[in-house]
Amino acid sequence: MDHDESLTAYVASFVDELAKNGVSEAVISPGSRSTPLALLLAEHPDIRTCVHVDERSAAFLALGMAKAKKQPVALLCTSGTATANYHPAIVEAFYARVPLIVLTADRPRELQDVGAPQTIDQSGMYGRHVKRFKEIDIPENDLSLIAHTRAVCARMVAEACGRPRGPVHLNFPFREPLVPHVADAEKYQTEAPAITVRSGRLTLPDRERHSLADTLRRAKKGIIVCGESEETGLEKAVTQLADRLGFPILADPLSQLRRGSGDLSLVIDGYDAFLKDERAASLLRPDVILRFGAMPVSKALMLWLKKQKAAHFVIDGGSPWRDPAGAATSMIYCDEAWFCRDIIQLVPRTENRQWSHLWQSINETTKRVLSNIGGDPSLSEEKTFLRLSEAMPENAHLFVGSSMPIRELDTFFFAGGHRGVRIFANRGANGIDGVVSTAVGVSLIKKNTVLVLGDLSFFHDMNGLLAARQLGSDLIIVLINNDGGGIFSFLPQASEKAYFETLFGTPHGLDFSHAAHLYGATYRKVKDADEFTDALTHSFSVPGLKIIEVPTKRGENVHRHRRMRQLVGEALSPLFNGVRQ
């Protein structure tokens, strides 16, 4: 048996096991040492491969595809610093609970620590940011370990998909020659996986279930807080539980509850605005809080939760410790949808809706104030999101950048409207890197995808535009350009006038039309809100990459937010008259 035959047998078997365990997409960063895996991934009939030359961007591309599919995506690169460029996306995947199968090629042991080129220490290089690490050695004259290699592959895919989901890392030290017998790959494809890994869902014992049901049955003023969750089908279960208990739902945009298909009458979406009002915040004091998913983006909500003295239950099927506010009184590790359905069976329907009606009245009054800013046609970041909320078609997909865009979305993307709009963001580590590439990944899986981001995030990941062009991405990019870091204008350092622009504002003065031309994108710079609506609506009928630039001014955005806070407070005043606190 020659080396090429052994290499082909092991790598082809590994790739086939990936496919048999549900991995149907692979993103490949070109390189020499990764040749065996690259060729055999491309050859497998059940795996679609995408190639992107920039490793950092490629990793975020795979992240976006995995987010959209809710299934693991393979990611392959050569040895050396190429592997290090994957790290930011792996960090995001770990904290956002996105399954990635990271495959890195490596030099063999005899070339480690001897000054060989393109060689670094790759063993466990991603540390605690992957769920598991394995090194796959390829025996050169022995096929007896193929079953073991397949089992390792199945185990690693199961690990990536087990809750909490996340990335896993497999490192392959390949010896030359590196070219397998591609024509022989079919010999190592099987009808079924070598081993099937099944896992159940966490549930609670009867004593705990009935104890929780008793607590919720006695509650007079409960609320449900929902952030981004990896649990499929949670939206319907939560809305049914809320209706049963009479609890309003404070729904972060990433919870998918604002544009869900069920009853949205108890969904509260204006909390970020009205919880900044001291009277509203002091009046709305719950005695029970149920929280599902990640902590919502709203700082006002976070601060409000920290002040509450209520019993605070965090329900999570992934068994983590998600309590950045330090407000939880109980961690409940069980399947979230099961929890909702089970509690519904154990408690009667609450008929007294006075508590939820108070939340709904405050919410509707707040939304009327916020909606009124969209009347005149002048451009602003707030109006961009109001118009976006209205113009998104049914079953579209919206990816939102970090910093100000996700916060503006939280305030101005209201419940109802067009149903089925799914919202994505990189909120695991909350960085601005890789946003374009991640959205491109989503667009390769989902139709009618829109990316909204700021100018610094766009600049930070313009390499993602190459993948969009080469892979035929059908993506609309709404580029909000305020010439710098807008979020810093809302932070205390904005008072340091002497250094603020240099250290935080960071104006760049770039003309992004040149980037659009470089990457073959359809480009339009809009002058007012009506033109933005027209450009966005038209873009859904135009194939390929589209960029709509929305110029705004950072300073004016701060003043508008302060004015909106004042107007919300004035509008809410009549509601507080006669309400007992």
LOKENU-784388 format. One record per residue (C-alpha): residue number from 0; residue in one letter; x, y, z. Coordinates in steps of 0.2 Angstrom, whole numbers, plus 5000, padded with zeros to 4 digits. Layout:
N
  resi  resn     x     y     z
   NUM     A     X     Y     Z
...
This chain:
581
  resi  resn     x     y     z
     0     M  5000  5000  5000
     1     D  5007  5017  4995
     2     H  5005  5033  5005
     3     D  4993  5040  4992
     4     E  4981  5026  4994
     5     S  4981  5027  5013
     6     L  4979  5046  5012
     7     T  4964  5044  5000
     8     A  4956  5031  5011
     9     Y  4957  5040  5027
    10     V  4953  5058  5021
    11     A  4939  5052  5009
    12     S  4931  5042  5024
    13     F  4932  5057  5035
    14     V  4924  5068  5022
    15     D  4910  5055  5019
    16     E  4907  5054  5038
    17     L  4905  5073  5038
    18     A  4892  5071  5025
    19     K  4883  5057  5033
    20     N  4881  5067  5049
    21     G  4873  5082  5041
    22     V  4887  5093  5035
    23     S  4882  5099  5018
    24     E  4892  5115  5017
    25     A  4910  5118  5017
    26     V  4920  5134  5016
    27     I  4938  5132  5009
    28     S  4952  5144  5011
    29     P  4965  5140  4997
    30     G  4982  5132  5002
    31     S  4994  5118  4999
    32     R  4995  5108  5015
    33     S  4976  5107  5015
    34     T  4975  5099  4998
    35     P  4969  5082  5003
    36     L  4954  5088  5012
    37     A  4950  5102  4999
    38     L  4950  5090  4984
    39     L  4940  5077  4993
    40     L  4927  5090  5000
    41     A  4925  5096  4983
    42     E  4923  5079  4976
    43     H  4909  5073  4988
    44     P  4892  5074  4980
    45     D  4883  5079  4996
    46     I  4894  5093  5001
    47     R  4893  5110  4993
    48     T  4910  5120  4993
    49     C  4913  5138  4993
    50     V  4930  5145  4991
    51     H  4936  5162  4998
    52     V  4954  5167  4998
    53     D  4954  5178  5014
    54     E  4954  5166  5029
    55     R  4947  5179  5041
    56     S  4933  5183  5030
    57     A  4930  5165  5025
    58     A  4928  5160  5043
    59     F  4914  5173  5046
    60     L  4906  5167  5029
    61     A  4905  5150  5036
    62     L  4898  5157  5053
    63     G  4884  5166  5043
    64     M  4880  5150  5033
    65     A  4879  5140  5049
    66     K  4868  5153  5058
    67     A  4856  5153  5043
    68     K  4855  5134  5041
    69     K  4855  5130  5060
    70     Q  4867  5116  5055
    71     P  4886  5113  5056
    72     V  4897  5120  5042
    73     A  4914  5114  5039
    74     L  4929  5127  5037
    75     L  4946  5122  5030
    76     C  4962  5131  5029
    77     T  4981  5127  5027
    78     S  4994  5128  5040
    79     G  5002  5142  5049
    80     T  4995  5160  5052
    81     A  4980  5155  5040
    82     T  4974  5146  5056
    83     A  4976  5161  5067
    84     N  4965  5171  5055
    85     Y  4950  5160  5059
    86     H  4951  5164  5077
    87     P  4939  5179  5078
    88     A  4925  5170  5070
    89     I  4928  5155  5081
    90     V  4926  5166  5096
    91     E  4910  5173  5089
    92     A  4904  5155  5086
    93     F  4908  5149  5103
    94     Y  4899  5163  5112
    95     A  4884  5164  5100
    96     R  4882  5145  5100
    97     V  4885  5142  5082
    98     P  4891  5124  5076
    99     L  4907  5125  5066
   100     I  4918  5111  5061
   101     V  4935  5119  5060
   102     L  4948  5109  5049
   103     T  4966  5115  5049
   104     A  4980  5106  5040
   105     D  4997  5105  5048
   106     R  5015  5100  5045
   107     P  5019  5082  5052
   108     R  5028  5080  5068
   109     E  5046  5079  5061
   110     L  5043  5097  5054
   111     Q  5037  5105  5071
   112     D  5049  5116  5080
   113     V  5063  5114  5067
   114     G  5061  5131  5058
   115     A  5050  5124  5044
   116     P  5041  5137  5034
   117     Q  5022  5140  5037
   118     T  5023  5130  5053
   119     I  5016  5136  5070
   120     D  5010  5127  5085
   121     Q  4992  5123  5080
   122     S  4988  5110  5094
   123     G  4974  5116  5104
   124     M  4977  5134  5097
   125     Y  4959  5140  5100
   126     G  4959  5135  5118
   127     R  4943  5137  5127
   128     H  4934  5145  5112
   129     V  4931  5128  5105
   130     K  4920  5114  5113
   131     R  4933  5100  5109
   132     F  4950  5098  5100
   133     K  4956  5082  5091
   134     E  4971  5079  5080
   135     I  4969  5066  5066
   136     D  4985  5057  5062
   137     I  4985  5047  5045
   138     P  4993  5030  5046
   139     E  5003  5027  5030
   140     N  5002  5008  5028
   141     D  4987  5003  5038
   142     L  4969  5005  5035
   143     S  4963  4997  5051
   144     L  4959  5013  5060
   145     I  4947  5020  5047
   146     A  4932  5015  5057
   147     H  4940  5024  5072
   148     T  4943  5040  5061
   149     R  4925  5039  5056
   150     A  4919  5038  5074
   151     V  4930  5053  5079
   152     C  4922  5063  5065
   153     A  4904  5058  5070
   154     R  4908  5062  5089
   155     M  4915  5079  5084
   156     V  4900  5084  5074
   157     A  4888  5078  5088
   158     E  4899  5089  5100
   159     A  4896  5104  5089
   160     C  4878  5101  5088
   161     G  4875  5097  5106
   162     R  4868  5111  5117
   163     P  4875  5123  5119
   164     R  4881  5122  5101
   165     G  4898  5128  5096
   166     P  4914  5126  5086
   167     V  4925  5111  5087
   168     H  4943  5109  5080
   169     L  4951  5095  5071
   170     N  4970  5097  5066
   171     F  4977  5086  5052
   172     P  4996  5084  5051
   173     F  4999  5079  5033
   174     R  5015  5072  5025
   175     E  5019  5074  5007
   176     P  5014  5070  4994
   177     L  4998  5079  4997
   178     V  4987  5074  4982
   179     P  4975  5059  4985
   180     H  4967  5048  4972
   181     V  4952  5058  4969
   182     A  4944  5046  4957
   183     D  4945  5033  4971
   184     A  4935  5043  4983
   185     E  4918  5035  4979
   186     K  4925  5018  4986
   187     Y  4925  5025  5003
   188     Q  4907  5032  5003
   189     T  4894  5022  5013
   190     E  4875  5021  5014
   191     A  4875  5026  5033
   192     P  4886  5034  5046
   193     A  4898  5023  5055
   194     I  4890  5028  5071
   195     T  4874  5037  5076
   196     V  4875  5049  5091
   197     R  4858  5053  5098
   198     S  4855  5065  5113
   199     G  4839  5069  5123
   200     R  4833  5085  5130
   201     L  4834  5091  5148
   202     T  4818  5091  5158
   203     L  4814  5094  5176
   204     P  4809  5081  5190
   205     D  4790  5082  5195
   206     R  4794  5090  5212
   207     E  4803  5105  5203
   208     R  4789  5107  5190
   209     H  4775  5108  5202
   210     S  4785  5120  5213
   211     L  4788  5132  5199
   212     A  4770  5130  5193
   213     D  4764  5135  5211
   214     T  4776  5151  5211
   215     L  4769  5156  5194
   216     R  4751  5153  5199
   217     R  4753  5165  5214
   218     A  4762  5178  5204
   219     K  4751  5194  5200
   220     K  4764  5204  5191
   221     G  4775  5193  5180
   222     I  4785  5196  5165
   223     I  4794  5186  5152
   224     V  4811  5192  5144
   225     C  4817  5184  5128
   226     G  4833  5186  5120
   227     E  4842  5176  5106
   228     S  4840  5158  5108
   229     E  4846  5142  5099
   230     E  4830  5133  5104
   231     T  4820  5130  5088
   232     G  4801  5133  5090
   233     L  4803  5143  5106
   234     E  4793  5158  5099
   235     K  4776  5149  5098
   236     A  4779  5140  5115
   237     V  4783  5157  5124
   238     T  4768  5166  5117
   239     Q  4757  5153  5122
   240     L  4764  5153  5140
   241     A  4763  5172  5141
   242     D  4744  5171  5136
   243     R  4741  5158  5149
   244     L  4750  5168  5163
   245     G  4745  5185  5157
   246     F  4763  5190  5157
   247     P  4769  5203  5144
   248     I  4784  5198  5134
   249     L  4799  5210  5133
   250     A  4806  5203  5116
   251     D  4823  5207  5110
   252     P  4823  5208  5090
   253     L  4834  5193  5090
   254     S  4821  5183  5099
   255     Q  4812  5182  5083
   256     L  4796  5186  5092
   257     R  4793  5203  5085
   258     R  4789  5196  5068
   259     G  4783  5179  5073
   260     S  4768  5170  5066
   261     G  4758  5168  5082
   262     D  4748  5180  5093
   263     L  4759  5196  5096
   264     S  4747  5205  5107
   265     L  4758  5203  5123
   266     V  4774  5207  5114
   267     I  4782  5223  5121
   268     D  4794  5231  5109
   269     G  4796  5249  5116
   270     Y  4804  5245  5132
   271     D  4821  5252  5128
   272     A  4813  5269  5126
   273     F  4801  5269  5141
   274     L  4811  5260  5154
   275     K  4823  5276  5153
   276     D  4809  5286  5160
   277     E  4810  5285  5179
   278     R  4792  5285  5183
   279     A  4788  5271  5171
   280     A  4803  5261  5177
   281     S  4797  5263  5196
   282     L  4779  5259  5192
   283     L  4783  5243  5182
   284     R  4789  5232  5196
   285     P  4786  5213  5193
   286     D  4785  5199  5207
   287     V  4792  5186  5195
   288     I  4803  5186  5180
   289     L  4806  5172  5167
   290     R  4820  5175  5155
   291     F  4824  5164  5140
   292     G  4839  5165  5129
   293     A  4854  5178  5129
   294     M  4853  5194  5138
   295     P  4844  5207  5126
   296     V  4854  5221  5119
   297     S  4845  5235  5128
   298     K  4855  5243  5142
   299     A  4840  5251  5149
   300     L  4832  5234  5151
   301     M  4848  5228  5159
   302     L  4849  5242  5172
   303     W  4830  5240  5176
   304     L  4832  5221  5179
   305     K  4846  5224  5191
   306     K  4835  5234  5202
   307     Q  4821  5222  5203
   308     K  4818  5212  5219
   309     A  4807  5199  5210
   310     A  4810  5180  5209
   311     H  4821  5179  5193
   312     F  4822  5163  5184
   313     V  4834  5160  5169
   314     I  4828  5145  5158
   315     D  4841  5138  5147
   316     G  4843  5121  5139
   317     G  4862  5123  5136
   318     S  4866  5124  5155
   319     P  4877  5139  5154
   320     W  4878  5154  5166
   321     R  4869  5168  5157
   322     D  4867  5182  5170
   323     P  4877  5197  5166
   324     A  4865  5208  5177
   325     G  4869  5197  5192
   326     A  4850  5197  5195
   327     A  4845  5179  5193
   328     T  4838  5170  5209
   329     S  4837  5153  5200
   330     M  4845  5144  5185
   331     I  4834  5131  5177
   332     Y  4843  5120  5165
   333     C  4830  5112  5154
   334     D  4823  5113  5137
   335     E  4815  5130  5135
   336     A  4800  5125  5124
   337     W  4797  5109  5135
   338     F  4797  5121  5150
   339     C  4784  5132  5142
   340     R  4772  5118  5137
   341     D  4774  5109  5153
   342     I  4769  5125  5164
   343     I  4754  5128  5153
   344     Q  4747  5111  5158
   345     L  4750  5115  5176
   346     V  4743  5132  5178
   347     P  4725  5139  5175
   348     R  4723  5154  5163
   349     T  4724  5170  5171
   350     E  4709  5181  5169
   351     N  4715  5197  5177
   352     R  4724  5206  5163
   353     Q  4726  5223  5172
   354     W  4745  5221  5174
   355     S  4748  5216  5155
   356     H  4736  5230  5150
   357     L  4747  5243  5159
   358     W  4762  5237  5149
   359     Q  4753  5237  5133
   360     S  4746  5255  5136
   361     I  4764  5262  5140
   362     N  4771  5252  5125
   363     E  4758  5259  5112
   364     T  4760  5276  5118
   365     T  4779  5275  5117
   366     K  4778  5268  5099
   367     R  4766  5282  5093
   368     V  4779  5295  5099
   369     L  4794  5285  5090
   370     S  4784  5283  5074
   371     N  4780  5301  5073
   372     I  4798  5305  5069
   373     G  4796  5296  5052
   374     G  4784  5309  5045
   375     D  4796  5322  5037
   376     P  4808  5315  5023
   377     S  4824  5321  5030
   378     L  4837  5307  5033
   379     S  4842  5300  5050
   380     E  4847  5284  5057
   381     E  4831  5282  5067
   382     K  4821  5285  5051
   383     T  4831  5272  5042
   384     F  4826  5259  5054
   385     L  4807  5265  5054
   386     R  4807  5264  5035
   387     L  4816  5247  5035
   388     S  4803  5240  5047
   389     E  4789  5245  5035
   390     A  4798  5240  5019
   391     M  4805  5222  5023
   392     P  4794  5210  5013
   393     E  4787  5194  5020
   394     N  4799  5180  5025
   395     A  4814  5192  5022
   396     H  4830  5191  5032
   397     L  4839  5205  5041
   398     F  4857  5205  5047
   399     V  4861  5220  5058
   400     G  4878  5226  5063
   401     S  4885  5229  5081
   402     S  4886  5246  5090
   403     M  4872  5258  5085
   404     P  4863  5248  5071
   405     I  4857  5234  5083
   406     R  4852  5247  5096
   407     E  4842  5257  5083
   408     L  4834  5241  5078
   409     D  4829  5237  5095
   410     T  4821  5254  5097
   411     F  4813  5256  5080
   412     F  4809  5239  5073
   413     F  4792  5236  5080
   414     A  4781  5220  5082
   415     G  4768  5215  5069
   416     G  4771  5222  5051
   417     H  4777  5210  5038
   418     R  4778  5193  5046
   419     G  4791  5180  5045
   420     V  4806  5192  5045
   421     R  4821  5183  5053
   422     I  4834  5194  5061
   423     F  4852  5190  5063
   424     A  4867  5198  5071
   425     N  4884  5194  5078
   426     R  4880  5196  5097
   427     G  4891  5182  5104
   428     A  4906  5193  5107
   429     N  4898  5209  5100
   430     G  4912  5214  5089
   431     I  4912  5224  5073
   432     D  4923  5212  5063
   433     G  4917  5200  5050
   434     V  4899  5208  5049
   435     V  4899  5209  5030
   436     S  4906  5191  5028
   437     T  4894  5184  5040
   438     A  4879  5192  5031
   439     V  4886  5186  5014
   440     G  4885  5168  5022
   441     V  4867  5171  5027
   442     S  4863  5177  5010
   443     L  4870  5161  5002
   444     I  4857  5151  5012
   445     K  4842  5163  5013
   446     K  4833  5174  5000
   447     N  4829  5192  5002
   448     T  4844  5196  5014
   449     V  4847  5214  5020
   450     L  4863  5219  5029
   451     V  4862  5236  5039
   452     L  4878  5241  5046
   453     G  4889  5257  5050
   454     D  4903  5263  5040
   455     L  4917  5257  5052
   456     S  4910  5239  5052
   457     F  4909  5240  5033
   458     F  4927  5246  5031
   459     H  4933  5233  5043
   460     D  4926  5219  5032
   461     M  4926  5225  5014
   462     N  4935  5209  5010
   463     G  4919  5200  5012
   464     L  4913  5209  4996
   465     L  4924  5198  4986
   466     A  4915  5183  4992
   467     A  4899  5191  4988
   468     R  4904  5194  4970
   469     Q  4913  5177  4967
   470     L  4899  5167  4975
   471     G  4884  5175  4968
   472     S  4877  5183  4984
   473     D  4860  5191  4982
   474     L  4863  5204  4996
   475     I  4857  5221  4999
   476     I  4869  5232  5010
   477     V  4862  5247  5019
   478     L  4877  5257  5024
   479     I  4874  5270  5037
   480     N  4889  5282  5035
   481     N  4891  5295  5049
   482     D  4910  5296  5046
   483     G  4916  5287  5061
   484     G  4911  5277  5077
   485     G  4893  5284  5081
   486     I  4891  5274  5097
   487     F  4905  5283  5106
   488     S  4895  5300  5105
   489     F  4883  5292  5118
   490     L  4897  5287  5130
   491     P  4905  5297  5144
   492     Q  4921  5299  5134
   493     A  4912  5311  5122
   494     S  4915  5325  5135
   495     E  4934  5324  5131
   496     K  4933  5336  5117
   497     A  4952  5337  5114
   498     Y  4954  5319  5111
   499     F  4937  5312  5106
   500     E  4938  5313  5087
   501     T  4956  5306  5086
   502     L  4953  5292  5098
   503     F  4935  5288  5097
   504     G  4926  5297  5083
   505     T  4939  5291  5071
   506     P  4933  5300  5055
   507     H  4939  5292  5039
   508     G  4932  5303  5025
   509     L  4931  5288  5013
   510     D  4920  5288  4997
   511     F  4912  5270  4997
   512     S  4906  5272  4979
   513     H  4924  5266  4974
   514     A  4922  5250  4984
   515     A  4905  5247  4976
   516     H  4913  5249  4959
   517     L  4928  5238  4964
   518     Y  4917  5223  4968
   519     G  4904  5226  4955
   520     A  4890  5231  4966
   521     T  4875  5241  4961
   522     Y  4877  5257  4971
   523     R  4866  5272  4976
   524     K  4868  5286  4989
   525     V  4851  5292  4995
   526     K  4847  5310  5000
   527     D  4831  5308  5010
   528     A  4820  5295  5018
   529     D  4808  5293  5004
   530     E  4822  5290  4992
   531     F  4829  5277  5004
   532     T  4812  5268  5004
   533     D  4812  5268  4985
   534     A  4830  5262  4984
   535     L  4827  5248  4996
   536     T  4811  5242  4988
   537     H  4818  5242  4971
   538     S  4834  5232  4977
   539     F  4823  5217  4980
   540     S  4820  5215  4962
   541     V  4838  5217  4957
   542     P  4850  5202  4957
   543     G  4867  5202  4964
   544     L  4876  5214  4977
   545     K  4867  5231  4980
   546     I  4874  5245  4992
   547     I  4863  5259  4997
   548     E  4873  5272  5007
   549     V  4863  5283  5019
   550     P  4873  5298  5025
   551     T  4870  5304  5043
   552     K  4878  5315  5056
   553     R  4884  5308  5072
   554     G  4881  5324  5083
   555     E  4863  5326  5077
   556     N  4859  5308  5081
   557     V  4863  5311  5100
   558     H  4852  5326  5100
   559     R  4838  5317  5092
   560     H  4839  5303  5105
   561     R  4838  5315  5119
   562     R  4823  5324  5112
   563     M  4814  5307  5109
   564     R  4817  5303  5127
   565     Q  4809  5319  5133
   566     L  4794  5317  5121
   567     V  4791  5299  5127
   568     G  4791  5305  5145
   569     E  4779  5319  5141
   570     A  4767  5307  5132
   571     L  4767  5294  5146
   572     S  4763  5307  5160
   573     P  4744  5306  5158
   574     L  4745  5287  5160
   575     F  4753  5289  5177
   576     N  4739  5300  5184
   577     G  4729  5290  5196
   578     V  4739  5274  5194
   579     R  4744  5267  5211
   580     Q  4763  5263  5212
